[in-house]
Amino acid sequence: MSAADQIQPVKGTFWQADTPHRRVPGELMLTDSPILEILGRIFDERSNRVTISEHGGTTISYTGDPEDSVADFEPRDIHGVLEDGTAVSIVGAQGGKKHAGSFYDWKYRQQFRSTRHVLVGEHVEGDRQTYQDCRFQIAGANWWGTTGGQAQAQCGGTLILETDGDQLTFHYTPAEPQTIRELDWQVLSPVASLVSLATHNPTGAIQLRVRRTEKSPWMAVHRRESAPTARSHELLPARLISPQQYAAWIDFQRITDGLDTAAIDRLPGVAIQTEVLALAAIAEGLHQRIYDADSRIPALSRSDMQQARRAARKAALEKVRQIDRTGREPLSPADLTEFGQAMNDSFSFINKPTYRSRMADFVAEAQSIIPGIVGAFNDWPAAVKDIRNILAHQGTEPHSETLDQFHDVLIALSYSIPWVLRTVLLARAGFDPATLREAYELSSQYNLHLANTRNLLIGGPYAQTATDAPASADSSAAHR
């Protein structure tokens, strides 16, 4: 099939992969979001019931049952053969009866406008199909340079950077064949995330191609892609990222479970409370994954804590039973059981770092690289902790500021938290402090964040004052 055919409907015969005997004609359009239209029924819909009378009349009735609608919209794998004999696989197709365009359009058509991906060239086993290797590009970076190279990831995969002019293609071969979903999560996502982390611009993996074996042809993966346009200014140019850094980030994201991506993701259009609460939760989860110390008293083993918890529970229950309840309802066995469970729950996290100490770890590492990064705050960990508790546990922390000041702190943290997390992540990605300091000094986005944060905090309880810290903590001194 030619490239010109891909933007025009291509006729063929199609069937569900698990019912190959039921074949129907249709048309496939490989646009930015592939669409398959079937003339007839490739499957019987529960929500649209077709009955044929003894005289040959056809009646279609719609049930309106949500269970039927959900069942009909389940993803299904569809195979086909195009007019030129080319095999095609539509993986995870979702759709159903197409609404008639006019009263006289009585033919039953099914349309599938949502698909996970479409592969042209072979019949594959849906999402279960594994592939030996893949090639892809990243959209959103301004200039990649001309340096190629390769690196080995600790997970066993091999990453090769192939250059063609100023365009860079990533060629990845996993240790064991992987599905497209696994390649997305474990390869494309970390590579795109690292580019976005470095450039401070949105990115997206595009033009994915896969092959089942070394001797198989490369197949383009047709699906909806996120291809942001490059912006004029980057924090760090993508050309500075080495093959070794990409490979290391593939391993790193297996540790973070993708929270490194979430930490720098943008949430346009959401309430400021939603944004800050999400960032606070992401920061806590990220800390648990990338910092080694996850106990307040490392000398206390898990067994030690279990013994302490049992002793505390026993003592507390005994004390509660001894309390004089004259004039009050006695505690029932269910009450005592619930109290004992509450004691267990309370002690479950007693040896874990506090939320404030987790934020202190982040800011200490960030300040060691960019000393003035939270210079507008008198106590950044306390600010993040307090605001998080107010939002998540209203009433546990009293408002010590006016409503306007509270909203200003929210906005300030929405700027500050991502910069602190980004700085820590860039250090973990292998960028040296001198390179980062120079990049931050030249970044208008970073410097605007400093100015905005300082202005928002003026007069509030979290604002840095002249007596809080020496002048060297100021961001201007930090960049000299």
C-alpha positions in Angstrom: 0.0 0.0 0.0 1.4 3.4 -1.0 1.7 6.5 1.2 -1.0 8.1 -0.9 -3.4 5.3 -0.1 -3.0 5.9 3.6 -5.0 9.2 3.5 -7.8 7.7 1.3 -10.2 5.0 2.3 -8.8 1.6 1.2 -11.3 -1.2 0.5 -10.8 -4.7 1.9 -12.4 -7.6 3.6 -12.3 -7.7 7.5 -13.2 -10.1 10.3 -12.8 -10.4 14.0 -9.6 -12.3 14.8 -11.5 -14.8 16.9 -14.3 -15.3 14.3 -12.4 -15.6 11.0 -15.4 -17.3 9.3 -17.5 -14.1 9.5 -16.0 -11.8 6.9 -17.5 -8.5 5.7 -16.4 -5.8 3.3 -15.2 -2.4 4.6 -12.9 0.6 4.2 -9.9 1.5 6.2 -8.6 5.1 6.5 -5.1 5.5 8.0 -5.3 9.1 9.1 -3.8 10.6 12.3 -6.5 8.6 14.0 -7.3 5.4 11.9 -10.9 4.7 11.1 -12.5 1.4 10.0 -16.0 1.4 8.5 -17.7 -2.0 7.9 -20.7 -2.6 5.6 -22.6 -5.1 7.6 -22.0 -6.6 11.0 -18.5 -7.8 12.0 -20.1 -8.7 15.4 -23.6 -8.8 16.8 -24.3 -5.8 19.0 -26.2 -6.3 22.2 -27.6 -2.7 22.2 -28.8 -2.9 18.6 -30.9 -6.0 18.1 -31.7 -7.0 14.5 -34.8 -9.1 13.8 -36.0 -10.3 10.4 -39.6 -11.1 9.9 -41.0 -14.0 8.0 -41.6 -11.6 5.1 -38.0 -10.5 5.0 -38.5 -7.1 6.8 -35.7 -6.0 9.0 -36.2 -4.2 12.4 -33.4 -2.7 14.4 -34.3 -1.9 18.1 -32.0 -0.1 20.5 -32.0 -1.5 24.1 -30.6 1.6 25.9 -29.1 -0.8 28.5 -25.8 0.6 29.8 -24.5 -2.9 30.2 -25.2 -3.6 26.6 -23.5 -0.4 25.5 -20.4 -1.2 27.5 -20.2 -4.7 26.2 -20.4 -3.5 22.6 -17.6 -1.0 23.2 -15.1 -3.6 24.5 -11.9 -3.5 22.4 -11.7 -6.2 19.8 -8.9 -7.3 17.4 -9.8 -7.2 13.7 -7.9 -8.7 10.8 -8.3 -7.9 7.2 -6.9 -8.1 3.7 -6.9 -5.0 1.5 -7.7 -5.0 -2.2 -4.1 -5.3 -3.1 -3.6 -8.4 -0.9 -1.9 -6.6 2.0 -2.6 -8.0 5.4 -3.8 -5.5 8.1 -4.3 -5.8 11.8 -6.6 -3.4 13.7 -5.7 -3.8 17.4 -8.1 -2.8 20.2 -10.9 -1.4 17.8 -13.8 0.1 19.6 -17.1 1.1 17.9 -20.5 -0.1 16.7 -23.4 0.8 14.6 -22.9 4.0 12.6 -25.8 6.4 12.7 -27.5 6.6 9.3 -26.7 9.7 7.3 -30.3 10.0 6.1 -33.7 8.4 6.3 -33.0 6.5 3.0 -29.6 5.2 4.2 -31.0 1.9 5.5 -27.8 -0.2 5.2 -26.3 -1.4 8.5 -22.8 -0.1 9.0 -20.4 -0.4 11.8 -17.7 2.2 12.4 -14.6 1.9 14.6 -13.1 5.4 15.3 -11.1 4.4 18.3 -8.2 1.9 17.9 -5.1 1.2 20.0 -3.0 0.9 16.8 -3.1 -0.4 13.2 -0.4 -2.5 11.6 -0.1 -3.0 7.8 1.7 -6.0 6.5 0.9 -8.8 8.9 -1.8 -10.4 11.0 -0.7 -10.1 14.6 -2.0 -11.4 17.9 -3.4 -8.2 19.2 -1.9 -6.6 22.3 -0.2 -10.0 23.1 2.0 -9.8 20.0 5.7 -9.2 20.9 8.3 -7.5 18.8 12.1 -7.9 18.6 12.9 -4.2 18.3 11.4 -0.8 17.5 12.4 2.5 16.0 10.8 5.9 16.9 11.5 9.6 17.0 10.8 12.3 19.6 8.9 15.5 18.6 9.3 18.7 20.6 13.0 19.3 20.6 14.6 22.1 18.6 17.8 20.5 17.5 19.3 17.1 18.1 22.8 17.6 16.7 24.5 14.9 14.7 26.0 12.7 17.3 24.8 9.1 17.3 26.1 6.2 19.5 24.7 3.4 21.5 24.4 2.2 25.1 23.3 -0.8 27.1 20.6 -0.5 29.7 20.8 -2.5 32.9 17.5 -4.2 32.0 19.4 -5.8 29.1 18.1 -3.6 26.2 20.3 -2.0 23.7 19.6 1.6 22.5 21.2 2.9 19.3 20.9 6.6 18.2 20.7 6.9 14.5 21.2 10.3 12.8 19.9 11.5 9.5 20.8 15.1 9.0 19.5 16.9 12.1 16.9 14.3 12.8 17.5 11.6 15.4 15.9 8.1 15.4 16.0 5.8 18.4 16.5 2.1 17.7 15.8 -0.1 20.7 16.2 -3.8 21.1 14.9 -5.3 24.4 16.5 -8.2 26.1 13.3 -10.2 25.4 10.7 -9.4 22.8 8.0 -7.0 24.1 4.5 -5.9 23.2 3.8 -2.4 21.9 2.3 -1.5 25.2 5.4 -2.6 27.1 7.6 -0.7 24.6 5.4 2.4 25.1 5.7 2.3 28.9 9.3 1.0 29.3 11.1 2.7 26.4 9.2 5.4 24.5 7.9 7.1 27.7 11.2 7.3 29.5 13.0 8.6 26.4 10.4 11.3 25.8 10.3 12.2 29.5 14.0 12.7 29.7 13.9 15.0 26.6 11.0 17.0 28.2 12.8 17.1 31.5 16.0 18.5 30.0 14.4 20.9 27.5 11.5 22.1 29.7 9.2 21.6 26.7 6.4 19.1 26.0 7.5 16.2 23.9 6.0 13.1 22.4 7.1 9.8 20.8 6.1 9.6 17.1 6.6 7.4 14.0 6.9 4.2 15.9 7.9 1.2 13.8 8.3 -2.4 15.0 9.3 -5.8 13.6 8.6 -9.3 15.0 11.9 -10.8 14.1 15.2 -9.7 12.6 14.1 -11.0 9.2 10.6 -9.5 9.4 9.8 -6.2 7.6 9.5 -3.0 9.6 5.8 -2.1 10.2 4.6 1.4 10.9 2.4 1.6 14.0 -0.6 3.8 12.9 -2.2 5.4 15.9 -3.1 8.8 17.4 0.2 10.5 18.3 1.1 13.4 20.4 3.5 15.6 18.4 4.0 19.0 20.1 5.8 21.6 18.1 9.3 22.7 19.1 9.6 25.9 21.2 12.1 28.7 20.7 13.9 28.3 24.0 15.1 25.1 25.8 16.4 24.8 29.3 19.0 22.3 28.1 19.4 21.4 24.4 18.5 17.8 23.6 21.9 17.4 21.9 23.5 17.3 25.4 21.7 14.0 26.3 24.0 11.1 25.7 23.0 7.5 24.7 24.1 6.4 28.2 21.8 8.9 29.8 18.8 7.7 27.7 19.6 4.1 28.6 20.0 4.9 32.3 16.6 6.7 32.2 14.9 3.6 30.8 16.1 1.8 33.9 15.3 4.8 36.2 11.7 4.9 35.1 11.2 1.3 36.1 12.0 2.5 39.6 9.9 5.6 39.6 6.8 3.9 37.9 6.5 7.0 35.7 6.4 9.5 38.5 9.3 11.4 37.0 7.0 12.1 34.0 4.2 13.1 36.3 6.5 15.5 38.3 7.0 17.6 35.2 3.6 17.2 33.6 1.4 20.2 33.2 -2.2 20.3 34.3 -3.8 23.1 32.3 -7.3 24.2 33.2 -7.5 22.5 36.6 -8.1 24.2 39.9 -5.0 25.4 41.6 -5.9 23.2 44.6 -6.0 20.2 42.3 -2.6 21.0 40.8 -0.8 21.6 44.2 -2.3 18.5 45.8 -1.3 16.4 42.8 2.2 17.7 43.0 2.4 17.1 46.7 1.3 13.5 46.3 3.7 13.0 43.3 6.6 14.3 45.4 5.9 11.9 48.2 5.7 8.9 45.9 8.8 9.9 44.0 10.7 10.3 47.3 9.8 6.8 48.4 11.3 5.5 45.1 14.5 7.4 44.6 15.9 8.0 48.2 17.5 5.0 50.0 16.6 5.9 53.6 12.9 5.0 54.1 12.9 4.7 57.9 13.3 7.3 60.6 15.3 4.9 62.8 17.2 2.5 60.5 18.4 0.5 63.5 14.9 -0.7 64.2 14.1 -3.7 62.1 10.7 -4.7 60.8 10.5 -7.4 63.6 11.4 -4.7 66.2 8.6 -2.5 65.0 6.1 -5.4 65.0 7.0 -6.2 68.6 6.7 -2.6 69.6 3.3 -2.3 67.9 1.9 -5.4 69.6 3.1 -4.1 73.0 1.6 -0.6 72.4 -1.6 -2.1 71.2 -1.9 -4.4 74.3 -1.1 -1.5 76.7 -3.5 0.9 75.1 -6.3 -1.7 75.1 -5.7 -2.4 78.7 -5.8 1.3 79.6 -9.0 1.8 77.7 -10.7 -1.1 79.5 -9.7 0.5 82.8 -11.2 3.9 82.1 -14.1 4.8 84.3 -17.2 5.0 82.0 -19.7 5.8 84.7 -22.8 7.4 83.1 -21.6 6.4 79.6 -22.3 3.5 77.4 -19.8 0.6 78.0 -17.4 -0.2 75.2 -18.6 -3.1 73.1 -16.3 -5.9 71.9 -16.7 -4.4 68.4 -15.5 -1.0 69.8 -12.4 -2.6 71.4 -11.7 -4.5 68.2 -11.9 -1.3 66.2 -9.7 0.5 68.7 -7.1 -2.2 68.5 -7.1 -2.0 64.7 -6.7 1.8 65.0 -3.7 1.3 67.1 -2.2 -1.1 64.5 -2.9 1.4 61.7 -1.3 4.3 63.7 1.9 2.3 64.3 2.1 1.0 60.7 3.9 4.2 59.6 5.6 5.2 62.8 9.1 4.5 61.6 8.6 6.1 58.2 10.0 9.5 57.3 7.6 12.3 57.9 6.2 14.2 54.9 8.2 17.3 56.0 11.4 15.3 56.1 10.8 14.0 52.6 10.4 17.5 51.3 13.6 18.5 53.2 15.5 15.8 51.4 14.3 17.2 48.0 15.1 20.8 48.8 18.5 20.0 50.3 19.6 18.2 47.1 18.1 20.9 44.9 19.8 23.7 46.9 23.1 21.9 46.7 22.9 22.4 42.9 20.9 25.6 42.6 21.4 27.4 46.0 18.7 30.1 45.4 15.9 27.8 44.1 13.6 28.3 47.1 15.1 31.6 48.2 11.6 33.2 48.5 10.5 30.8 51.2 11.6 30.9 54.8 10.8 27.2 55.2 10.0 25.4 52.0 9.4 21.9 53.4 7.0 23.4 56.0 5.1 25.3 53.4 4.6 22.2 51.2 3.6 20.1 54.2 1.2 22.7 55.7 -0.6 23.3 52.4 -0.8 19.6 51.6 -2.4 19.0 55.0 -4.8 21.8 54.7 -6.0 20.5 51.3 -6.0 16.8 52.2 -6.9 17.0 55.9 -8.9 20.1 56.4 -9.0 21.1 60.0 -5.7 19.4 61.0 -3.8 22.6 60.2 -5.3 26.1 61.0 -5.1 28.8 58.4 -2.5 31.2 59.7 -2.9 33.6 56.7 -5.8 35.4 54.9 -7.6 33.7 52.1 -5.8 35.8 49.5 -2.4 34.8 51.1 -3.5 31.1 51.1 -4.2 31.3 47.4 -1.0 33.1 46.7 1.0 30.3 48.5 -0.8 27.8 46.4 0.2 29.6 43.2 3.8 30.0 44.5 4.0 26.2 45.3 2.6 25.4 41.8 5.6 27.2 40.4 8.2 26.0 43.0 7.5 22.3 43.5 8.1 21.4 39.8 11.3 23.3 39.7 12.6 21.6 42.8 11.6 18.1 41.5 13.0 18.9 38.0 16.4 19.9 39.5 16.7 16.7 41.5 15.7 14.6 38.5 18.2 16.4 36.2 20.9 15.6 38.7 19.8 12.0 38.8 19.9 12.0 35.0 23.6 12.8 35.1 23.8 16.6 34.4 26.6 18.2 36.3 25.8 21.2 38.7 27.8 23.7 36.6 25.9 22.9 33.5 22.6 23.2 35.4 23.5 26.5 37.1 24.4 28.0 33.7 21.2 26.8 32.1 19.1 28.0 35.0 20.7 31.4 34.9 19.9 31.8 31.2 16.3 30.5 31.6 13.6 33.1 31.5 11.1 30.6 32.8 13.2 29.8 35.8 13.9 33.4 36.6 10.3 34.4 36.2 9.4 31.6 38.6 11.7 33.2 41.2 10.3 36.6 40.7 6.7 35.5 40.8 7.2 33.3 43.8 8.9 36.1 45.8 6.1 38.5 44.9 3.3 36.1 45.8 4.8 35.4 49.2 5.4 39.0 50.3 3.7 39.6 53.7 2.7 36.0 54.2 3.9 33.5 56.8 6.2 31.7 54.4 8.0 34.7 53.0 11.7 34.9 53.4 12.7 38.1 55.3 16.1 39.9 55.7 16.5 38.3 59.2 15.7 34.7 58.0 18.8 34.1 56.0 22.0 35.8 54.9 22.1 37.6 51.6 24.0 34.8 49.9 20.9 32.7 49.8 19.4 35.1 47.3 19.1 33.7 43.8 21.1 36.5 42.3 24.1 35.6 44.5 23.6 32.0 43.8 24.3 32.4 40.1 27.4 34.5 40.4 
